């Protein structure tokens, strides 16, 4: 009702609002070119501590098995994928402003706790520099686990940042015009071949004889981001939706082991994110809903094949603690 009344008042001629007197000309509407943009102004040392809550579910759509005891193998495969039961996880993360340069560039440190298979956890720290225009550079990973650190050391982080993070509006909202309804769409392509080669090289050692031969197609993501304005807590609200192109990744094969091929199926795969920012530009949490449809094919040296098509659904909430 209040919005209806305000709309009616705005539609009235100036004389009806000013008692018959001519009022000043209305202000020009704010455009993306003249509006303020999201900036990182938090002082050095400012930190935000976050809690992440994730619920994921893997559901098998179809199973195809060739070879002996196909029925038994199909049942085992369905069981290994969790039977569609929800998996819940809670974690902690933080973002801190480490330093600010003379040119206004800010070094951010994101810290998150990664659960380990043995029930423990390890801290992963991500360093990156945010320039005054919102672009990012200087991506660096630190982790308190020698094996994981070796894996991250194999990444070409500047290439990864350039090809994906800086070109994806979901990861680069600084500099976005703060005009409610303002949207932008971008397409980002990740060189997955180089990414996985770096990961496997870090795990097995660059040039090592045990490094699997990796074949990965480029991963292309189309993302639309919209600024929705301020919420009741005076936080900036951004909504992002993403779709994916077909993508595949494979390794192995030959006489000594199976060939494994994973495919991302674009039909039914999508991601939607709501991200909140404080007035000083630091994150204030958000939500994400993602569905990925995958097909996994394993071909044994004798020609027997197993193919599983499944769907992974993830709902995540990040809030300040």
C-alpha positions in Angstrom: 0.0 0.0 0.0 2.8 2.4 0.9 4.5 1.7 -2.5 1.2 2.3 -4.3 0.7 5.7 -2.6 4.3 6.8 -3.4 3.8 5.8 -7.0 0.6 7.7 -7.2 2.3 10.8 -5.7 5.1 10.6 -8.2 2.6 10.5 -11.1 0.8 13.7 -10.0 1.7 16.9 -11.8 4.0 19.3 -9.9 1.2 21.8 -9.1 -0.7 19.1 -7.2 2.3 18.6 -4.9 3.3 22.2 -4.5 -0.1 23.8 -3.8 -0.2 25.3 -7.3 3.3 26.7 -7.3 5.9 25.5 -9.8 8.6 23.4 -8.2 12.2 22.9 -9.1 12.9 20.6 -12.1 13.3 16.9 -11.2 16.7 15.5 -10.7 18.2 13.7 -13.6 17.9 9.9 -13.2 21.1 8.3 -12.0 22.8 6.2 -14.7 25.6 3.7 -14.6 28.0 6.3 -15.9 27.3 8.8 -13.1 26.4 6.4 -10.2 28.8 5.4 -7.4 30.3 2.0 -7.7 31.1 -0.7 -5.2 34.5 0.1 -3.7 36.7 -1.6 -1.1 37.2 1.2 1.5 37.6 -0.9 4.7 40.6 0.2 6.8 43.7 -2.0 7.0 43.2 -4.7 9.6 39.4 -4.9 9.2 38.2 -8.5 9.2 34.9 -10.3 8.7 34.4 -13.8 10.1 31.9 -16.0 8.4 30.1 -19.3 8.9 29.4 -21.5 5.9 26.6 -24.1 5.9 26.4 -26.5 2.9 23.9 -29.2 2.0 24.7 -31.3 -1.0 22.9 -34.3 -2.5 24.0 -36.6 -5.3 21.3 -38.4 -7.2 21.9 -41.0 -9.9 19.8 -40.6 -13.0 21.0 -43.7 -14.9 23.5 -46.4 -14.9 24.8 -48.5 -17.8 27.1 -51.4 -17.2 28.6 -53.9 -19.7 30.3 -57.1 -18.6 29.9 -59.9 -16.1 27.7 -59.3 -13.0 26.3 -56.1 -14.5 23.4 -56.0 -12.0 25.7 -56.3 -9.0 28.0 -53.6 -10.3 25.1 -51.3 -11.0 23.9 -51.7 -7.4 27.4 -51.0 -6.1 27.7 -47.9 -8.2 24.4 -46.5 -7.0 25.4 -47.1 -3.4 28.8 -45.5 -3.9 27.1 -42.3 -5.0 25.3 -41.9 -1.7 21.8 -42.9 -2.7 20.6 -39.3 -2.8 21.0 -38.7 0.9 21.8 -35.2 2.0 25.4 -34.4 3.1 25.7 -31.5 5.5 28.8 -29.6 6.3 29.6 -26.5 8.4 32.8 -24.5 8.0 34.4 -21.2 8.9 36.0 -18.5 6.7 37.2 -15.0 7.1 38.2 -12.0 4.9 40.8 -9.5 6.1 42.3 -6.3 4.6 46.0 -6.9 5.0 47.4 -3.7 3.4 46.7 -0.7 1.2 49.2 0.6 -1.4 49.9 4.3 -2.3 47.8 3.8 -5.5 44.8 2.6 -3.5 45.3 -1.1 -4.3 44.2 -3.4 -1.4 45.6 -6.8 -0.5 42.8 -9.1 0.7 43.4 -12.4 2.6 40.6 -14.9 2.5 41.0 -17.8 4.9 38.9 -21.0 4.9 39.1 -24.3 6.8 39.2 -27.3 4.5 38.0 -30.7 6.0 40.3 -33.6 5.6 39.3 -37.3 5.1 40.7 -38.2 8.5 38.3 -35.8 10.2 40.8 -33.0 10.7 41.0 -29.7 8.9 43.6 -27.4 7.4 43.6 -23.7 6.7 43.8 -22.4 3.2 44.7 -18.8 2.7 44.1 -17.0 -0.6 46.0 -13.7 -1.2 44.9 -11.3 -3.9 45.3 -7.6 -4.8 42.2 -5.5 -5.6 43.1 -2.5 -7.7 41.1 0.8 -7.5 39.3 -0.1 -10.8 38.1 -3.4 -9.3 40.4 -5.7 -11.2 42.4 -8.3 -9.3 45.9 -9.6 -9.5 48.6 -11.3 -7.4 46.6 -14.4 -6.7 48.5 -16.7 -4.3 47.6 -19.8 -2.2 49.0 -20.9 1.1 47.9 -24.0 2.9 49.3 -25.7 6.1 49.5 -29.1 4.4 52.6 -30.1 2.3 50.7 -32.2 -0.2 48.0 -29.6 -0.8 50.7 -26.8 -1.0 52.5 -28.8 -3.6 49.3 -29.1 -5.7 48.6 -25.4 -5.5 52.2 -24.7 -6.4 51.6 -26.3 -9.7 48.9 -23.8 -10.7 49.6 -20.9 -13.0 47.6 -18.6 -10.7 47.9 -15.5 -12.8 46.6 -17.4 -15.8 43.8 -18.8 -13.7 42.9 -15.4 -12.3 43.0 -13.7 -15.7 40.9 -16.3 -17.5 38.3 -16.9 -14.9 38.2 -14.9 -11.8 38.7 -11.4 -13.2 36.4 -12.1 -16.1 33.5 -13.5 -14.0 31.3 -10.8 -12.5 30.5 -13.2 -9.7 34.1 -12.9 -8.6 34.7 -9.3 -9.6 31.9 -7.0 -8.3 34.2 -4.2 -7.2 33.6 -1.3 -9.6 30.0 -2.4 -10.3 27.6 0.6 -10.7 25.3 0.8 -7.7 22.1 1.4 -9.7 19.2 -1.0 -8.8 18.4 -3.1 -11.7 21.8 -2.5 -13.4 22.9 -5.8 -15.0 25.8 -7.0 -17.0 26.5 -10.3 -18.8 29.9 -11.8 -19.4 31.3 -15.0 -20.8 34.4 -16.5 -19.3 36.5 -19.4 -20.6 38.8 -21.4 -18.4 41.7 -23.3 -19.9 40.9 -26.5 -18.0 43.7 -28.3 -19.8 46.3 -26.1 -18.3 44.5 -26.1 -14.9 44.4 -29.8 -14.6 47.9 -30.3 -16.0 49.1 -27.9 -13.2 47.2 -29.7 -10.5 48.4 -33.2 -11.6 51.9 -31.8 -12.1 51.9 -30.4 -8.5 50.6 -33.7 -7.1 52.9 -36.1 -9.0 55.8 -33.8 -9.6 56.5 -31.8 -12.8 57.9 -34.1 -15.4 57.2 -37.2 -13.3 56.6 -40.5 -15.1 53.5 -41.1 -13.1 51.7 -38.0 -14.2 48.4 -39.0 -15.9 47.9 -37.8 -19.5 45.1 -35.3 -19.1 42.7 -34.2 -21.8 40.3 -31.4 -20.9 38.2 -29.2 -23.0 37.8 -25.4 -22.2 35.1 -24.7 -19.7 32.9 -21.7 -20.7 30.6 -20.0 -18.3 28.0 -17.4 -19.1 27.1 -15.2 -16.1 24.5 -12.5 -15.6 24.9 -10.2 -12.6 22.3 -7.7 -11.3 22.5 -5.1 -8.5 19.3 -5.2 -6.5 19.9 -2.3 -4.2 20.1 -2.2 -0.4 18.4 -4.7 1.9 16.9 -3.8 5.3 20.3 -4.1 6.9 21.7 -1.5 4.4 23.8 -4.1 2.7 24.4 -4.1 -1.1 22.6 -7.1 -2.8 23.9 -8.7 -6.0 22.3 -11.6 -7.7 24.2 -13.7 -10.2 23.0 -16.6 -12.4 25.3 -18.8 -14.5 25.0 -21.4 -17.2 27.7 -23.7 -18.6 28.8 -25.0 -21.9 29.5 -28.7 -22.5 32.7 -29.7 -20.9 34.8 -32.9 -20.7 37.8 -34.2 -18.8 39.6 -37.5 -19.2 42.7 -39.4 -18.3 44.1 -42.9 -18.1 43.6 -45.7 -20.6 45.9 -48.2 -22.2 46.8 -51.7 -21.1 47.5 -50.9 -17.5 44.3 -49.3 -16.4 40.9 -47.9 -17.2 40.2 -44.8 -19.2 38.1 -42.3 -17.2 36.0 -39.6 -18.8 33.8 -37.0 -17.0 31.4 -34.7 -18.8 29.5 -31.7 -17.6 26.0 -31.7 -19.2 24.8 -28.2 -19.8 21.1 -29.1 -19.9 19.9 -28.8 -16.3 23.2 -27.4 -15.0 23.0 -23.9 -13.5 24.1 -21.8 -10.5 22.4 -18.9 -8.8 24.1 -16.7 -6.1 23.1 -13.8 -3.9 26.0 -11.9 -2.5 25.9 -9.3 0.2 28.4 -6.5 0.7 28.8 -4.1 3.6 29.1 -0.3 3.0 32.9 -0.6 3.3 33.0 -3.2 0.5 33.7 -6.3 2.6 31.5 -9.3 2.1 28.6 -9.9 4.4 27.6 -13.4 3.4 25.0 -14.7 0.9 23.5 -17.8 -0.6 24.2 -20.1 -3.5 22.1 -22.8 -5.2 23.8 -24.9 -7.8 22.9 -28.0 -9.8 25.5 -29.8 -11.9 24.6 -32.8 -14.2 27.5 -35.0 -14.9 28.2 -38.2 -16.8 31.1 -40.4 -15.7 32.4 -43.2 -18.1 35.0 -45.8 -17.2 36.3 -48.1 -19.9 38.4 -51.1 -18.8 41.3 -52.4 -21.0 39.2 -55.4 -22.0 36.5 -53.1 -23.3 34.0 -53.4 -20.5 32.4 -50.0 -19.8 30.5 -48.4 -16.9 28.6 -45.2 -17.4 26.8 -43.2 -14.7 24.8 -40.0 -15.2 24.1 -38.2 -12.0 23.1 -34.8 -10.6 24.8 -32.9 -7.8 22.7 -30.3 -6.0 24.3 -27.9 -3.5 22.6 -25.3 -1.3 25.1 -23.1 0.6 24.6 -20.2 3.1 27.3 -17.9 4.2 26.6 -15.6 7.2 28.6 -13.4 9.6 29.3 -14.9 12.9 
